[in-house]
């Protein structure tokens, strides 16, 4: 069989919701690529008549939260609070460095924070979490945990005996990433945490992304969102991930972890404090982190996991450049933080932009931003090993083969691919055919790694259809058919034969992608269904129920052993030397010389260089945002959040005296258009005078 270098994978969410048909009517033309549904249709839901069951489930849920959402033995509560600190705030003037509480106390139903002492242990040892919850550590792979609050960077857990601890070097090409995403945690998604959204479906407007969810929560936003942060993913999840034979986690994060502007309703800064906790937990259990910038100002794809459903206004439309400048500023602050000694070992990779919709933004425009970001960030960090994280760029669902010479030889640049069968609508229930399809991805992965460099399978699932509540978004039913999906969604009825088929799908994908992150670790229960939907996307459930491997190493060689990829060569384990080389000058123009966004958002018309020069931009005159550091023991020595003090360039801020259009709804209008007016392209640059 010839190697199939193409990626048929497509985004996990279907086409844009048709919630605003007058504003972006022609996005429907992309449905053949990105999954379809009935625009504006009400999803078919199975009705439940046993009201007593919901009452009982509600009581049990409250009890579970009260126990710290722990599954271990001997759960206890310690009311001693951890030292508190100021999280700081930022506006256009930036914020002062200072400690940030790693999550608040007095969260309803959540134990107060404690300060566990130094310790370590292996399989069968007793662990006390930072919430005072006790559980037994289970790791049959020789893993261990370790912590020392007084000298936190001197110790590290080890996920498994074969995975280097954080005090040891990760050898690319020899060591393999076997990871999971922590989706739905610091960037919420309706299909992952349906209970958060179900509560706000009978209100106007209803919640269908985190932007509208934040609006719906209103004055309860801080309490409800932090309760979610504190309970959906806990320290014990990190312990269980290591115990599952996994060694990395990929954590999506939104720009509101750093700052908000223009009246954006997101809860500012609190998700950052939980990312700090994730760093501590990862060190304790020996896991490494990809920090993925998932939600960017203006939205890079218009899907709910960007923070806001709607038109694309990142590198697209009148506010496209300004939103890109904001994005660069937030990247700068986050990378300054994760590049500090003791932190950079835990977070070796930073994903620049998650899932740009290339069909709207354009590959050339994507490449221009990637190159500009690369130059800006590497000029800050310096070049060569140890100077800032590996920078991962998403392929825009074009496949790695479409980026063969992109920044060829650039310093520590990785390609991120998200291959999904679920949204291509060429559904087949032949599990053998599906396994063959995913095995074919291995050829392209091998070729790209050999010729270009590191390739990450940043997201994948074992789904071959789009079944699952709200998988395509709120009010977007599955194209596979709601009735046809019932047998796939009700995982409690799976037989052993079907579980074995699912296991083969998992093994085939793990083998073909090589360095991978399953999407996602867990799916929360639906209060309406009474169980977790979307089982093909739920690693923790699959592990428990028997369709995900107990030891993911067993996937190595699966495709060849089963004859699914005859002739596919194995990657030799040697990447190209990381040196600046050919191909860089192709994307050397900033701002770009062409930018989409005239007319309806999917229109092919673009703004030219002269028009782009008149668009709203920001000015680098503000005080940079230094991300807060966690609370820590008095004896501990940690950084101040700014790894590269020579970086003194001002922060991108709005120009005083200038007004800016809506950062999310600023697609440019076509002169004389009768059905689309949009935002007019400025006729002169605003100087604030």
N, C-alpha and C positions, 0 to 999 in steps of 0.2 A: 504493500500500500504506500502511495506517496504521502509524504508529510503534508498535513493540512495546516498551512500557516495562518489561515484565517481564524477569526474568533467570531463565532455566531452569537456570543453572549451579548445580552442587552440589559438595560437597567432594570433594577428590581421593581421599580414603580412604572406603571403604564403611562400613557400619554397624559398631558396636562388635563386637569379637571376642566370641564366645560362650565365652570361656575360663572365665568364672565365672557359669554360668547361674543358680546359686542366689542370687547377689547382685544381678544386674540382668537378670532374665529377660525383661522386657517391652520392652527396647530393640529387639527384633526387629520391633516394630511400625513402627519408623522406616525399615525397609529399603526400603520403596517410595520413600522420598525420597532416601536416601543410598547407594543401591547395596546389593546383596545378595550372598550367597554361601552356601555350605553350612556352617552353624555347626560349628566343630570339625573340619571335614573336612581330610584331608591333601591338599595340592595335588598335582595330577598333574604329575610331572616327567619330562622326556625323559631316558631313561637313556643314558649314554655308556659305551662298552666299551673305548675306546682309552686305556688308562692312560698310555701313553707321551706322549700329547698333554698330559695334565695336568701331568706332570713337566716337560715342555718349557715349558709356559705358566708354571709356577711359577718356573723358572729365569729366564725372560724378565722376569717381574714383579719379581724381586729386582734384576735388572740395571737395570730402568727406575727403580726407586726409588734405586738407587745413583747414577744419573746425575742425580738431582734431579728426576725426572719431567719433564725438559725435552724439548722437541721441536725446539729451535733448533739452530744449527750451532756447532761448536767448543766443546762442553761442557767446562768445567774445574772443578777443585775447589781452593778456597783454604782452608787450615786455620786461617787467622787468625780468631779468634773475636771477635764483637762484645762491647762492654762489657756486663757483666752487671749486674743490679739485682735488688732484692727485689720480689717480686710482692705482698707484703703478705698478710694474712689477716684474716678478719673473723669475729666471733661476735656475740653479743648486744651486745658493747661497741663494735662497729664496727672500723675499721682506720685506720691512719695513712696520710696521703698519702705516696707514694713511687714511685720508678720501678719499672716492671715489665719484666722481660726480654720482648722480643717473640718468644717462642718459645724453647725450650731448645736447647742444643747437645747433642751426644752422643745424638741420636736414631738408633736403628739404621737404617742405609741412607740417611741423609739428610745432605747436606753441612753442615758447620758454617756458622754465620752469618759474614758479612763486613760491612764498612762501605764500600759503594761511594761514590766521591767525587761532587762536583757534576758535572752534565753535562746535555745535552739533545740531541735528535735527532729526525729524522723517518723516513719510509719508507726502509728499507734500512740504517739506522744500527745500530750494535752496542751491545747492552745487557748490563750485568752486574747480576744480581739480588742481593738481600741474602743469598742462599745461595751466591754465587760462581759461579752458572751463567750462561753467556754465550749469547745468542741474537740473531738478526737481527730487528729490529722491522719488522713488515709492516703498513702502514696506507696504503691507496690513496685515503683520503678527506681527505688533508691534515692528519691528526692528528700530534701530536708528544708526546714524553715530556720531562719535565724534573724535576730534583731538585737540592737543595742542602742537605746534612745540617747545615751550619752555620747556615743561615737558612731552615728548611724551609717556613715559611709565606709566603715572598716569591716563590715560584715555583709554577707549576702546569703540568701537561701540558694538552693540548687533545685531546679524544677524536676530533673531526673538525673540519674547517674551519668547519662551520655550527653547531657546538655551542659555547656560551660556555665559556671556561676557568673555573677556579674563582676566578680573580681578577676575573671579570666577572659581571654580574648575570644570573641565570636569569629570563627573562621568561615568567611563566605566561600561557598563552593564545596565546603566539607561538612559544615553544620547545616542542618535543614530546619527551616521555620515550619512549625506545625502549630497553627494558631487559630484563635477565634476573635471575632469582633464583639465588642460590648455595645452593640447597637441598641438604640432606644433609651440609653441611660442619660448621657449629658446632652444629647440631641434626641428629642423624643420623636417617635413615629407611631401613627395610629395602629398599624398592624402589630407592632411589637408590644406596645403598652395600651391595649384597647380600653382598659378600665379607666384610664385617665381621660380619654376622649368620650367614652360612652356617657359619662356624666353630663356632658355639654352638647348633646345632640338635639335636645328639645328646646333650645333657646335660639334667639336670633341676634346676631349671626351665630351659627354653630361652630364647633371647633373642628378644623380639618388639617391644621398644621400647628407648629408651636407658636407661631405669631398669633393666630386666632385663639388658640388654647390659653395663651397668656392673657389675652383680652377677656376671655370668658371667666377666667379665675379672678380677675379684678383685684380687689383688696385682699383676697386670700392667696394671691400668687406666691408670695414668699413662703408661706407655710406649706401649701400643697405641693409646690415644686420641690422644695427641699425634702419634704417627706418622701417624695418619689426618689430623689437622689440618694437618700439615706437607706432606702429599703430595697430598691430594685436590684442593685448590685452592691454586695457587701464584701468585707474581707474574706468571708468564707468562700465566696465564688472564686477568688483568686487561688485559694488553697485547693478547691475542687478542680480547677482548670489544670494546675500542675499535676494533680493526682490522676487526671485523665490522659496523661502522656503528652500534653500540650506545653509549649514553651514560650509563646509570644501572645500578646493581645494587641489588637488594633482598636484604638479608642477615638471615635468621632467626637469632634468638639465644634461648637459654633462661635461666631465672632463675639457674641454677647458674653462669653466667658471673660473677655477682655474689656469690652466697652460697648455702650449703645449711644446712638445719637439720633437727632431728628424725631424724637418722641417714640422711638421703637419700644414696643411693650415688653420685650423679653426681660427676664430676671437677670440683671447684670451682675457678673462676677461670682455668683454663688457656685456655678458649675466648676469654676476654676478651683475652688477649695476642695471639691471632690476629685478633681484631677490630681491634686497634690496628694490626696489620700491614696489614689491609685498608684502613684509613684512609690509611696511607702509600702503598700501591700505587695507590689511587684518585686521590690527589693527583698522583702521578707520571704517570699516564696520562690525567688529566682527566675522571675518572668521578665522578658523584655517587652517594650512598648513601641508601637508605631502610633505617633500622635497624628491624627488625620484631620485636616481643616475641612470640615464637612459642610458648614453653613457660612456662606460668605455674604457680605453686604450686597444687596440688590438681587441676589440669587443667581447662581451660575447655571441652573438647569430648570428652574420653575417648579421643582418637585417638593413634596412636603419635607423631605429630609434635608433640604437646604435651609429650612426654617420658615419659608413662605412659598405657598403655591401661587403661581401667577406668571406674568411676563418675565423674561430674563433681562436683567439690567446690570449684569456684570460683563464687562468687555463687550457690551451690546447696548444700544440705545443711548439717549442723551446723557444719562448718569453713568454710563459704562466705564469711563476712565476714572471718574471720581471714586466710584465704588472699588475699582481695582487698586487705587492708591490707598484707600482705607484698608483693603485686604493686606497689602504689603506692609502697612504699619503694624497690623495685628500679628502678622507672621514674624516681623522683627522682634516684637516684645516676647512672643512665645519662644522663639529660637534663642534669644538671649537667655531666657530662663533655663531651657533644657540643655544648653551647652555648658553649664557649670559643672565643675568636677563633682563627682558623686551623683549627679543627675544624668549626665550624658551617657553613662554606662547603662542606665535603665531605659532611656529613650533615645536609641541610636538612629531612628528614622523619623522624618517629618514629611507627611503627605501634603503637598502644596494646595491642591484644589481637588475636591472630590467630584467626580462624574460631571465634568463640563459637557453640556449638550452641544456636541460638535456640529450637529446639523443646523443649529441656529447661530452659534458663535463663530464657527468656521475653524478649520484646523490651522490655517495660517495665523489667525488672530490668537488662538490658543498658544501656538508656538512662540509668538512674539511675547506674550505675557510670561510664559515659562522661562524664556531666555532672560527677560528683564528681571524677573524674580531671582533667577539663578545668579546673575551678575550682582544684583543688589545684596543678596544674602551672603554670597561667598566673599564679596568685598568686605563685609562686616566680620565674618568668621575667620577669614583666611582660607588657604587651600591646603589640602593634604589631610591625611588621617589624623583624627583627633580634633580637627578644627570645625566644629559644628556638626550637625547630623547629616546622614545621607538624605538627600532630597528626592522624594518620589513624585513622579508626574503621572497622572492618569491618561490613558490612551484615547479618551473621548469615545469609547466603544467602536473605535476604528480598527482595533487590533494592533499588536506590536509591529506587525509587518508593514504598517503604513508609516512607521517612524524609523526607517532603517538608518538614516544618517543624521538623525536629530541630535544636535549637540554632541556629535561623535567624540568620544574621549573626554567628555566633561568630568570634572572632579566629583566622584561619588554621587552619581545620578542614577536613580532606579526607575524602571517603568512599572506602572501599576495597572493590571488588567482585571476586569470584573466579568468573567464569562458566566452567563446565565442561559440556560435552556428555557427558563420559565416564560419568557416574554416574546418568543419568536413566532408564536401562534402556529408553528408547524408541528402540532402536538402528535405524539405517538405514544401509545401505552406499551409499546414493545420495550421492555427494560433492557434487553440485549442491544437493541438499536441505540438507545439512549446512552448506554455505557460506551458503545463504540464511538458515538459522537464526542463525548467528553475526552476519551482517550486520544482522539485526533488532535486535541489542543496541544498535546505534548510536543509534537513536532515543531510547531511555531515557537513554543516556549524555549525549547532547546536551541533552535537556530538563533533566536534573539539574544539569549544569554551568551552564546558563543561569539556572536558578531558584535553585540552592542553592550551588554552588561547585565546587571541584576534585574530580574523580572519577578515581581511579586504578584501572586494571585490574591489580591487584596480583599476580594469578596467572591463567594460562590455558595451555592446551596445544592441540595439533591433534588430540587423541584424541577420537573419537566412540564409543568402546567402552572397557571396562575391562581390555583385554588388557595383559599385562606381568607379569613375575614379582613377586609380592608387592605389586602396586599397591594392592590392597585390604587389605594387611596380611599378615603371616606366617600361614600356614594358612587363608587366605581366598582361594580360587580365583576366577578371573574369572567373573562371571555370564554373560558372552558365550559362555563355553564354552572349556575348555582346548584342545580339539582345533581348534576354529574359530579360536583365537587364533594358532596356529602361523604361519600365512601372514603375519600382521601383525607378529609379534614378530621374525621372521627377516628383518631389513631388508636383509641382503646379497643377498636374492633379489628385491628390488623392481625392477620394470621402469620405463621412463621415463614411461609413461602414468600409473602410480600415483604416481610422484614429482611429476608435474605436478598431480595432484589434491590431494596434500598441500600443495604450494606454494599452491594456491588457498585452502585452508583457512587457512593461515598469513596470507596477504595479507588475506583477509576479516576475520579477527579483529583484526589490527593496525589496519586501517582503522576498524573499528567501535568499538574501545576507545580509540584515539587516544593516550592516555598509559598505557603498558602495560609489564608485566614477564612474560616467558614463564617458565613453570615446567617445566624448570629448565635451567641452563646445561649440566650434564653428568650422565650416569648412569655409575656405575662398572661394571666388568666383573663378571659372576657367575662364580665359580670352578666352579660346577656346569655352567652352560651353555657357558662358554668365550667368551662375548661379552656386550656390554651389552644388556640387555633394555629394554623400554618405550621404543622409539625415537620414539614420538609425543611424548615428554616430554623429548627430548634435543636441545637447540638446537645444540650444538657438532657432534654427529653429523649432524644435518640439514643444517647448513651445508657440511660436508665432502662429504656424499653427494648434495646437490643438491635437497633438498626444503624448505630454508629460504632466503629471499632473500639474495643477496650484499649488496644494498643495501636495507635495510628501508624507506627513504623511498619506494620504488616502490609501497608498499601504499596510499599516499594516493589516495583516490578510487576504489579498486578496486570497492567495492560498487555505486556508482552506474554505473560504466562497464560493469559486467556485468549491470545490470538486476536486481540482487538486493535492492535497497532503493529502489524508485521512490517518490519523494515525500519521502524522508528528507532533512531539511535539514542543512546543515553548521553546526558550532558557529562562532559569530561571533568567538570569541576573547576575549570580555569576561566576566569573573566578577563576581558581586555584590561590593559594597564590604564589606570585612572590618570590621564594626562589631557590637558587642553589641546584639542586637535581640530581637524577639519570639520566643516559644517556649521560652525558658530555664526559666521557672518550672514547666513541666510535669514536669520530672525533678528537682525541687529537694529531694527527701527523701533524706537519708542518716543512718543506714542505710535501705535500702528498707523500705517498709511491708508487703511480701509477698515471700516467698522460697520457691522450690521445694525439694523434697528430702525430703518425707515419704513413706515407703514406698519401693517400688522406684524407681530413678532416673528412669524416664520417667512416673511417676505425676503426675496433674494436681493433687494435693493440695499446698497451700502452707502455710507457717508464717505466722502473723499477726504484727502489730507487737509484741504482748506476748511471743510466743515468741521472736521475733528479738532482743528486748532482753536475753534470757537466754543467748544463744549465746556461745561463747568468742570473745574479742577480744584484741587486742594493746594495749599501752600505749606511748605516745610518750615513753619515758624513756631510750632508748639513744643511743649516739653514732652519728651518721649514717655511712654507708659512703661514703668518698671513693674513687672508682675509681683504680687505679694508672695512672700515666703511663708511656709507653714509654721505653726507654733512648734516649739522644740524645747528640749531640756536645756537648762541654763549652761550646762557643761559642753553642749554640742556646738561644733563649729560648722556653719553652713554659709553658703554664698548670700549675696544681697540681691540676687535676681537679675544682675546685669553682667554677663560673662565677659563682654568685650568693651572695656571702658573707653577705648579709643573711638568707639562709635558715638559721636556727639552731634550727628545731624539732627535737625529739628524734626518734630513729629508733623505728619500731614494733618492739617486742620482746615476748616472752612475759611474762606477769605472774608474778613470782617467787612460788613456792609453789603455783601452779595447775598442774594436769595438763591436757593437751590430747589429744583423740582423734586417731587417725590422720588426717593431713591429706589422704590420698587415699581413705580408706574411712570416711566419716563421714556417710553419708546417714541421715536421721532415721528412726527406727522409728515405726510407727503403734501407738498403744496397743491392746493386745489382739490384735495381728496374730498369726496362726499360721504364716504362711509368710515373714514378713519382720520381723525384730526391729530390725536396724540399731542406731544409736547413739541413746540417749535424749536428748531435749531437756532441758537443765538445768532444774532447778526454782528455782535461785537463781544470781545472778551470782557468779562466783568472784573474790574480792578478794585472795586470797593470804594472808589472815589465818589 
